[in-house]
Amino acid sequence: MNTLLIGKGDQQVHLNLMYANRHGLIAGATGTGKTVSLMSLAEGFSRQGVPVFITDVKGDISGLAMAGTPSEKLLQRAAQIGIEDYHNEANPVVLWDLAGVQGHPLRTTISEMGPTLLSRILELNDTQSGILDIVFQLADDQGLLLLDLDDLRAMLALVAEERKEVSAKYGLISAQSLAAIQRSVLGLERDGGKDFFGEPALQLEDLMRTNLQGRGIINLLVANKLILTPRLYSSFLLWLLSELFENLPEVGDPEKPKLVFVIDEAHLLFESCPPSLLKRVEQIMRLIRSKGVGVYFCSQFPDDVPGEILGQLGNRIQHALRAYTPRDQKAVKTAAETFVPNPKLIVSEVISQLGVGEALVSMLADKGVPTMVERALIAPPRCRMGPATSEELHQVRAQSPIGGKYDHAINRESAYELLNQRRTGVATSNPTSTASDTANDGQTGQKAEEQGWFSELIFGNKRRQGLAETLSKQAARTVGSQLGKQILRGILGGMLGKSSRR
């Protein structure tokens, strides 16, 4: 049977791979063993030939790439659960990192991200989001590619320069809102967005690989620094889920999933999530299973996941919850209500009594019907239950089959380059004519300057009187006779080129 051993209660508990695309949840308080359960689940899928994408928020899941250390305690637990030929081994792992430091760079383009998710990353209000929609539409209308943040900045600068014309065609754009978007883009670049946006962009088929032995590749996203920018982390996950949903073909209910997508610290995906995006996530969760993708959330409390989505998670592993606070008590009640009751268990009491490595488990059985909840020991993974060292991770990356494809960025001609060419082309379109015009303008200006100087000397200007006015006033004061008037007319006539006759 295509099953995956989860653990053992009164009997062994298996996950039927045919229903693994019906999604799942791993929850529990800190230190109760949910990370080990997550590793065991990912390793089990890999051994069944199912590729996995998993986010490593704390850095402790990287041990999947290393073989575990044999111990008497692990052998006893494996024997108690009934695991045959248990031995320690490593898993095939490919490391990814949005910054490209601890793993292969994982990139997308501005156009592929789209204005809706990009607005969420930039924390824009409704007005600013509308302006970003206009920027994308303007780029489409002018045939300009938006690949990286340089392209986005260039388009924002173009809109700022031609704001009146763009506003008349697409809608009112205020200078203040445009400036706020530009500041947000600068902040995104500072938080690592410059590395995330660009080419070569991720190709989904590279997340769905198997190795030569038929084991599914575990794609590990190193997110210990990415988690410091929660909006970028959550928006990236939403984008990747959307890409899988929009691009993968329909396969119905396959014998096993094409990909299992595991999201650690799932509450970050839903915090401050606008209703429109939450509706989008709900839609994806309902329909992506028919693409052969199972999504598994890992968080401390089951109610970290919105109720509309929580109801779609058919496979459950619930570790201990401590009911110390009203918040904890509410979480215990929520967890208890989501399981199919078992007459042998009072879930609301047992959930606070579970030991490390124990969990309440319910999986989908025949025809997709959930089984009764069981108190079970979780099967131990065969890999290292702890983080790999930086030297070991460097070796894992060096042996990756896809390193040469993504490690070197490509910067092809797009909006930034084309807009720069436009500006340069206008300034230097006819250099010979420009030089000639400049020379002619210089000569004309020189003649005008000389004529202006002579005119001011004779006739004056607003600030001072000219020579003609000075002589006329002086002559009028000192010469009162007919002879003086004749002399004055002679002087003025000579200056103005006119004859004086009586």
C-alpha positions in Angstrom: 0.0 0.0 0.0 1.0 3.6 -0.6 1.1 4.6 3.0 3.3 6.6 5.3 3.8 5.4 8.9 3.1 8.3 11.3 3.3 6.5 14.6 1.5 4.0 16.9 -1.2 4.2 19.4 -3.3 1.1 20.1 -2.3 0.2 16.5 -0.1 1.7 13.8 -1.3 5.0 12.3 -0.7 5.5 8.6 -1.2 8.4 6.2 -2.7 7.1 2.9 -0.8 8.9 0.2 -4.0 9.0 -2.0 -5.4 11.5 0.5 -2.1 13.3 1.3 -3.2 16.1 -1.0 -6.2 16.9 1.3 -3.8 19.0 3.3 -2.8 18.8 7.0 -1.8 20.5 10.3 1.0 19.9 12.8 0.5 21.9 16.0 1.8 22.0 19.5 3.5 24.2 22.1 7.2 24.9 22.0 9.3 21.9 23.0 6.7 19.3 22.5 8.2 17.6 19.4 6.3 19.1 16.5 9.5 20.0 14.6 10.6 16.3 14.8 7.2 15.3 13.6 7.5 17.7 10.7 10.9 16.2 9.8 9.6 12.7 10.1 6.7 13.6 7.8 8.9 15.2 5.2 11.4 12.3 5.3 8.5 9.8 4.8 7.2 11.7 1.8 10.7 11.7 0.3 11.1 8.0 0.8 7.8 7.5 -1.1 9.1 9.5 -4.1 7.2 12.7 -3.3 9.1 16.0 -3.6 8.7 18.4 -0.6 9.1 22.1 -0.2 9.6 23.2 3.4 10.4 26.4 5.1 13.1 26.3 7.8 12.4 29.3 10.0 14.6 28.4 13.0 17.4 26.6 11.2 16.7 23.3 13.0 15.2 21.4 10.0 18.5 21.5 8.1 19.4 18.2 9.8 17.3 16.5 7.1 20.4 16.7 4.9 22.5 14.7 7.4 22.3 11.1 8.7 21.3 10.8 12.3 23.4 9.4 15.1 22.5 5.8 16.2 21.3 5.5 19.8 19.7 2.9 21.9 16.7 5.1 22.7 15.9 5.6 19.0 16.2 1.9 18.3 13.9 1.1 21.2 11.3 3.5 19.9 11.5 2.2 16.4 11.0 -1.3 17.6 8.1 -0.2 19.9 6.3 1.4 16.9 7.1 -1.5 14.6 9.5 0.2 12.1 11.3 -2.5 10.1 15.0 -2.2 9.2 15.3 1.2 10.9 18.7 2.8 10.2 20.1 6.3 10.0 20.5 8.0 6.6 20.5 11.4 5.0 17.8 12.7 2.7 18.3 14.4 -0.7 18.1 18.1 0.0 18.4 21.2 -2.1 18.9 24.5 -0.2 17.2 27.7 -1.3 17.6 31.2 0.1 15.9 34.4 -1.2 19.1 36.3 -0.5 21.3 33.6 -2.2 23.6 33.4 0.8 22.9 30.0 2.4 21.2 28.4 -0.6 20.5 28.9 -4.3 18.9 32.2 -5.0 15.1 32.0 -5.3 13.8 34.7 -7.5 10.7 36.0 -9.3 10.0 39.0 -11.4 8.0 42.1 -10.5 5.5 41.2 -13.2 5.0 37.6 -11.9 4.5 38.9 -8.4 1.7 41.2 -9.6 0.4 44.5 -8.1 -1.8 42.8 -5.5 0.9 40.9 -3.6 3.4 43.6 -4.2 1.1 46.1 -2.6 1.0 43.9 0.5 4.8 43.6 0.7 5.1 47.4 0.4 2.3 47.9 3.0 0.4 50.3 0.7 -3.0 51.7 1.4 -5.9 51.4 -1.0 -5.1 54.7 -2.8 -1.4 53.7 -3.2 -2.4 50.2 -4.4 -4.5 51.8 -7.1 -1.6 53.8 -8.3 0.6 50.7 -8.4 -2.1 49.1 -10.6 -1.8 52.1 -13.0 2.0 51.6 -13.1 1.6 48.0 -14.1 -1.0 48.9 -16.7 1.2 51.7 -18.1 4.1 49.3 -18.4 1.9 46.8 -20.3 0.6 49.5 -22.7 4.1 50.7 -23.5 5.6 47.2 -23.8 8.0 47.6 -20.9 9.1 44.5 -18.9 9.1 44.8 -15.1 11.7 42.3 -13.9 13.5 43.9 -10.9 13.2 46.8 -8.5 15.2 49.0 -10.9 12.4 48.6 -13.5 9.8 49.4 -10.9 11.6 52.6 -9.8 12.1 53.6 -13.4 8.4 53.3 -14.1 7.5 55.3 -10.9 9.9 58.0 -12.1 8.2 58.1 -15.5 4.8 58.4 -13.9 6.2 61.3 -11.7 7.5 63.1 -14.7 4.3 62.7 -16.8 1.9 62.7 -13.9 -0.7 65.1 -15.5 -0.8 63.1 -18.8 -1.0 59.7 -17.0 -3.7 61.0 -14.6 -5.8 62.2 -17.5 -5.6 58.8 -19.1 -5.6 56.3 -16.2 -6.9 58.2 -13.2 -5.8 60.8 -10.7 -2.3 60.3 -9.3 -1.2 62.5 -6.4 2.4 63.4 -5.9 2.2 62.5 -2.2 1.0 58.9 -2.8 3.6 58.4 -5.5 6.3 59.5 -3.2 5.1 57.1 -0.5 5.3 54.2 -2.9 8.8 55.2 -3.9 9.9 55.3 -0.2 8.3 51.8 0.4 10.2 50.4 -2.6 13.4 51.8 -1.0 12.6 50.0 2.2 11.9 46.8 0.4 15.3 46.9 -1.3 16.9 47.5 2.1 15.1 44.4 3.5 16.5 42.1 0.8 13.9 42.6 -2.0 16.6 43.5 -4.5 17.9 39.9 -4.4 14.4 38.4 -4.6 13.3 40.2 -7.8 15.1 39.4 -10.9 16.1 36.6 -13.3 16.5 33.7 -13.7 13.1 33.3 -12.1 12.2 30.0 -10.4 10.8 27.3 -12.6 8.3 25.1 -10.7 9.5 21.9 -12.2 12.8 22.3 -10.3 10.8 22.0 -7.0 9.3 18.6 -8.2 12.4 16.6 -8.8 13.4 13.1 -7.7 16.9 11.7 -7.4 18.4 8.7 -9.3 17.1 6.4 -6.5 13.6 7.6 -7.0 13.4 9.6 -3.7 11.7 12.9 -3.7 14.0 15.9 -3.3 13.4 18.0 -0.2 13.6 21.6 -1.1 14.6 23.5 2.1 14.0 27.3 2.2 16.5 28.9 4.6 14.2 31.5 6.2 15.9 32.3 9.5 16.7 35.9 8.2 13.7 36.1 5.9 11.4 35.7 9.0 12.6 39.1 10.2 10.6 40.6 7.4 7.2 38.8 8.0 5.4 40.5 5.1 8.0 39.5 2.6 8.0 35.9 4.0 4.2 35.6 3.9 3.8 37.3 0.5 6.5 35.0 -1.0 4.5 31.9 0.2 1.3 33.3 -1.2 3.0 34.0 -4.5 4.4 30.5 -4.7 1.1 28.8 -3.8 -0.6 31.0 -6.5 2.1 30.0 -9.1 1.5 26.3 -8.3 -2.3 26.7 -8.5 -2.2 28.7 -11.8 0.4 26.7 -13.7 0.1 23.0 -12.7 -2.3 20.9 -14.7 -5.4 19.2 -13.2 -4.7 15.6 -12.1 -7.7 14.9 -9.9 -6.8 12.5 -7.0 -3.5 10.9 -7.9 -2.1 7.8 -6.1 0.4 10.2 -4.4 1.0 13.9 -4.4 3.1 15.6 -7.0 4.4 18.0 -4.3 3.9 18.5 -0.6 4.2 22.1 0.6 5.0 22.6 4.3 4.7 26.0 5.9 6.4 26.5 9.3 5.2 29.4 11.6 2.0 29.4 9.6 0.5 32.2 11.7 2.8 34.7 9.9 0.9 33.9 6.7 -2.4 35.1 8.1 -1.4 37.9 10.4 -2.8 41.3 9.0 -3.9 39.5 5.9 -6.4 41.6 4.0 -9.8 39.9 3.4 -9.2 39.8 -0.3 -6.0 37.9 0.1 -7.5 35.6 2.7 -10.2 34.8 0.3 -7.6 34.0 -2.3 -5.8 31.6 0.1 -9.1 29.9 0.9 -9.8 29.5 -2.8 -6.3 28.0 -3.5 -6.6 25.6 -0.6 -9.9 24.3 -1.9 -8.7 23.8 -5.5 -5.0 23.1 -5.4 -5.5 19.5 -4.2 -6.8 18.7 -7.7 -3.4 19.8 -9.0 -1.7 17.1 -6.9 -0.4 19.5 -4.2 -0.8 18.9 -0.5 -0.3 21.9 1.9 0.7 21.3 5.5 0.7 24.0 8.1 2.9 24.0 11.2 2.1 26.3 14.1 1.8 26.4 17.9 -2.0 26.7 18.0 -4.6 25.2 15.7 -6.6 28.5 15.7 -3.6 30.3 14.2 -5.1 29.1 10.9 -8.4 30.8 10.0 -11.5 28.6 10.4 -12.4 28.5 6.7 -9.0 27.0 6.0 -8.7 24.9 9.2 -11.8 22.9 8.1 -10.0 21.8 4.9 -7.0 20.2 6.8 -7.9 16.5 6.8 -4.7 15.1 8.3 -3.9 16.2 11.9 -0.9 15.8 14.3 -1.6 17.6 17.5 1.1 17.8 20.1 0.7 19.0 23.7 -0.9 22.3 24.6 -0.5 23.9 28.0 -3.7 25.5 29.2 -2.1 28.2 31.4 -3.8 31.2 30.0 -7.3 32.0 28.5 -5.6 32.0 25.1 -4.3 28.5 25.7 -7.6 27.3 27.0 -9.3 28.5 23.9 -6.7 26.7 21.7 -7.3 23.5 23.6 -11.0 23.7 23.1 -10.5 24.4 19.4 -8.2 21.5 19.0 -10.5 19.1 20.8 -13.5 20.1 18.7 -11.7 19.5 15.4 -11.1 15.8 16.0 -13.4 12.9 15.5 -14.3 11.8 19.1 -12.8 8.6 20.5 -14.8 7.0 23.3 -11.5 6.0 25.0 -10.2 9.6 25.1 -11.3 12.8 26.6 -9.3 15.0 24.2 -9.5 18.2 26.2 -7.8 16.5 29.1 -5.3 14.3 27.2 -4.0 17.2 25.1 -2.4 18.8 28.2 -0.9 15.5 29.4 1.0 14.5 26.2 4.7 13.9 26.6 7.5 14.9 24.2 7.2 12.8 21.0 3.5 12.0 21.7 0.6 13.4 19.7 -3.1 13.1 19.1 -3.3 11.9 15.5 -6.2 11.7 13.0 -5.7 10.8 9.3 -8.0 10.4 6.3 -8.9 6.8 5.7 -10.9 5.1 2.9 -13.1 7.5 0.9 -11.5 10.5 2.6 -13.2 9.9 6.0 -11.2 11.0 9.0 -10.3 8.3 11.5 -11.0 8.6 15.2 -8.4 10.5 17.1 -5.5 8.3 18.5 -2.9 9.0 21.2 0.3 7.9 19.4 4.0 7.8 19.7 5.5 9.6 16.6 7.9 7.6 14.4 11.5 9.0 14.7 13.2 10.2 11.6 16.3 8.6 10.3 18.1 11.9 9.7 19.8 14.1 12.3 17.3 15.6 14.8 19.2 18.9 15.0 20.7 21.5 12.7 23.5 20.9 10.2 26.7 22.9 10.5 27.5 25.7 8.0 30.3 23.6 6.6 27.9 20.7 6.0 25.3 23.0 4.4 28.0 24.4 2.1 28.9 20.9 1.0 25.2 20.1 0.3 24.9 23.2 -1.8 28.0 22.3 -3.8 26.6 18.9 -4.7 23.2 20.3 -5.8 22.1 19.3 -9.3 20.6 22.8 -10.2 23.2 25.2 -8.8 24.5 26.4 -12.1 21.0 27.3 -13.2 20.2 29.9 -10.6 23.5 31.0 -8.9 24.3 33.7 -11.5 21.9 36.6 -12.0 20.8 37.7 -15.5 20.1 41.4 -16.2 18.4 41.6 -19.6 17.0 44.7 -21.3 13.8 45.8 -19.5 11.9 49.0 -18.4 15.0 50.5 -16.7 17.3 50.2 -19.7 14.7 51.2 -22.3 13.6 54.3 -20.4 17.2 55.4 -20.0 17.7 54.9 -23.7 14.7 57.1 -24.4 16.0 59.9 -22.3 19.5 59.7 -23.8 18.1 59.4 -27.3 16.1 62.7 -27.0 19.1 64.6 -25.6 21.5 63.5 -28.3 19.3 62.7 -31.3 21.0 65.2 -33.7 24.4 66.4 -32.3 25.5 68.3 -35.5 22.3 70.3 -35.7 22.5 71.0 -32.0 26.0 72.4 -32.2 25.1 74.6 -35.3 22.0 75.9 -33.5 24.0 76.7 -30.4 26.6 78.7 -32.5 23.9 80.6 -34.3 22.1 81.3 -31.0 25.4 82.6 -29.6 25.9 85.0 -32.5 22.4 86.2 -32.4 22.6 86.7 -28.7 25.8 88.7 -29.1 24.3 91.1 -31.6 21.2 91.5 -29.5 23.4 92.2 -26.5 25.4 94.9 -28.4 22.2 96.6 -29.8 20.7 96.5 -26.3 23.7 98.2 -24.8 23.7 101.0 -27.4 20.0 101.6 -27.0 20.2 101.8 -23.2 23.1 104.3 -23.6 21.1 106.7 -25.8 17.5 106.2 -24.5 18.1 104.7 -21.1 15.9 102.1 -19.3 13.6 101.9 -16.3 16.4 102.4 -13.8 18.4 105.2 -15.4 18.0 107.9 -18.1 19.8 107.9 -21.4 22.1 110.4 -23.0 19.4 111.9 -25.1 17.1 112.6 -22.2 20.0 114.1 -20.1 21.1 116.5 -22.9 17.5 117.5 -23.6 16.7 118.3 -20.0 20.0 120.2 -19.5 19.5 122.2 -22.7 15.9 123.0 -21.8 17.1 124.4 -18.4 20.0 126.5 -19.7 18.9 127.6 -23.2 15.7 129.6 -23.5 16.4 131.5 -26.7 15.5 130.6 -30.2 19.2 129.9 -30.9 19.2 127.3 -28.0 16.2 125.6 -29.5 17.9 125.5 -32.9 21.0 124.0 -31.4 19.0 121.4 -29.5 17.1 120.4 -32.6 20.4 120.1 -34.5 21.9 117.8 -31.8 18.8 115.6 -31.7 18.5 115.5 -35.4 22.0 114.4 -35.8 21.7 111.6 -33.3 18.4 110.3 -34.8 19.5 110.6 -38.4 16.9 113.3 -39.2 17.5 116.8 -40.8 16.3 119.9 -39.0 14.6 122.4 -41.3 12.6 125.5 -40.6 
